[in-house]
Amino acid sequence: MNRYITIEKFIDILNEENLPQEHHVMVLAVLADISLHTDRFLINSSELVQMAAQYSPAFQKLPADRQAFISSVLSMPLFLIM
């Protein structure tokens, strides 16, 4: 079954993850860019990472190591109870 989550809900989840402030701000900037194009994404897929590469100037200007970190956050496994 394909399950989608809103960017807003994903931000709520991230707020509970206690990322270091610098990383949290970077992820939020990328999600803000993506949210200009869509409000949801397919969980447990690479869709959000693909959208970051396609739509986010904040993501595109990061060095490769930072992009890799952000990609790992954006593709973290999500297990949602509905």
N, C-alpha and C positions, 0 to 999 in steps of 0.2 A: 504494500500500500504506500503510495506517495503521500508524504506528510510535509506540510509547509508550516513555517513559522514567520511571524512578522519581524521586521527589523526592530521594531519597538520592544517586542518580547525578548529578542536576542540581547538587546542592550540591558534589559532588566536582569537577565541571566548573567551577563558579563559583570554587572555591578556587584554581584554576589561572589565573584571569583577572586577578588582581591589582587588583581594585577597591579604591578608597580605603576604609580601614577603616570610616568612618561609613556609606558606602553598602553595604558588605558586610554590616554588622550589620543594617541596615534590610531588606535582601533576605532574610537568614536569618530575621528575625522574621516576615516575611510568609509565607515557606515553612513555618515552624513552624505558623502558623495554618492554612494550607491542609492540611498533613499530618494534621491532626486529622480531616479529612473524606475524604481520598483519599491514596493512596501513589504515584500515577502520573498522567501527563498525556500528551496527544497532542503530539508534537514538531511544530515549525514550524506552529503554529496559535495562535490567540488564547485557547485554553482556559485556560492558566495565568493569564493576565491577568484573564479572567472570574472564575476562582475566587478570585483576590486580592480583587476588588471584592465578591464575594459572601460570602466566608468570613473575610477577614482584618481584624480591628479595627485592627491595626497599619497596614495599607494605607489603610483608610477614613479614619483620622484625619490622614493626611498632607496637606499642602497640594498643590494641583494640580500644581505644577512637580515636586515630589518623586514624586507618583503617576506622572507622565509618565516620569520617569527609571526608576523601578522597573518600569513597564510595558515600557520598552525592553529592560531586562535580562531580564525574564521571557519576552519574545517574541523573543529573539535567535535567529538561525538556528542549528540544530544539525545537524551532519553526522556521523552515527555509523557506524562500521564495525563490523559484527557478525560 
